[in-house]
Amino acid sequence: MIISSPNDYRAAAKAKLPPFLFHYIDGGAYAEQTLANNTGDLNQVALRQRVLKDMSALSLNTELFGEQLALPVALAPVGLTGMYARRGEVQAAQAAAECGVPFTLSTVSVCPIEEVVPAINRPMWFQLYVLKDRGFMRNVLERAKAAGVTTLVFTVDMPVPGARYRDMHSGMSGPNAAIKRVAQAMLHPSWALDVGVLGKPHDLGNISHYRGEPTKLEDYIGWLGANFDPSISWQDLEWIREFWDGPMVIKGILDSEDAKDAVRFGADGIVVSNHGGRQLDGVLSTAKVLPAIADAVSGELKILVDSGVRSGLDVVRMLALGADCTLIGRSFVYALAAQGKAGVANLLDLYKKEMQVAMTLCGAKTIADLSRDSLVAPE
């Protein structure tokens, strides 16, 4: 398959992956309306074309939490990334490092912290949930700090798992799920060899390290459901803020009042996010809520955003709406599934080229030049 745009990787991933894995990364919660609106609303954001601005000194570089980034992009935390390519978290992290952007390791990654960090040559970020098992949280934070992780991304919009109906049909969960997964793997021999045979062990590496025994894929949904904590409040994060002396980012903010609470808490940044439409269906897209949140807290902390970003053009739109940086999740996993590390690197290069064109034709020489003046005002 010819890859000429970021969107081509979705079709390539669908062809290569067993359905249970494709639909896990591709789907959303309930009727998937928020999933659709994330991309639909962002596509409606109109850029303001400006010409004859001498764009010969165009720069996409930016600084975030003391790190120099080649692009205002970071790879988002995605659970089970290691099931999409052989030791997938390592491959994605290496691609991100070589392209000069951060990689964020998920709590529920296949590859543990101790495997990923030594494989890259730049600082790594780590994502954590508030879980009932506080012993695990302290253990993984200590391991992250010891490994040299610089930035903690704390996901707060998952006190309970969302209802993802696709997973019940695809074999990720539901009746006879294990049998369905084996049958699907047999029909996808390229994936079965690369990941199924050569990509072992297939367990949740960070959790297995703590428990002292493998936490397998069949335990994934059950372990999460048993350990997510619906009693979570800002007070539950205070001991983490005291323990973690690096940048701390709160992921899952959709409301200006919550953003102000993050400022009062002392967060260094927030991620404006609806979890890619995978948690509460019916909430607004991030493109819709981002401007109001930026107006409420801009300058008091760094504003990152995800959910719906599928191209370099989308990155430019989000920055113009008020973000300092974007996270990409589905987009890089599709590329990883299709072509491994090379796919992720090529995807980031495609993002870079799209951003260069968009910024040139918007008259924005630097990332700081992108603002709502770069947009056409709604009628």
Secondary structure, DSSP 8 states (H G I E B T S, - for coil): ----STTHHHHHHHHHS-HHHHHHHH--STT-HHHHHHHHHHHT--B-----S--TT----EEETTEEESSSEEE---TTGGGTTTTHHHHHHHHHHHHT--BEE-TT-SS-HHHHGGG-SS--EEEEE-BS-HHHHHHHHHHHHHHT--EEEEE-S-SS----HHHHHHTSSSTTHHHHHHHHHHT-HHHIIIIIITT---B-HHHHHHHTS--BHHHHHHHHHHHB-TT--GGGGHHHHHH--S-EEEEEE-SHHHHHHHHHHT-SEEEE--GGGTS-TTS--HHHHHHHHHHHHBTTBEEEE-SS--SHHHHHHHHHHT-SEEEESHHHHHHHHHHHHHHHHHHHHHHHHHHHHHHHHHT--SGGG-SGGGB----
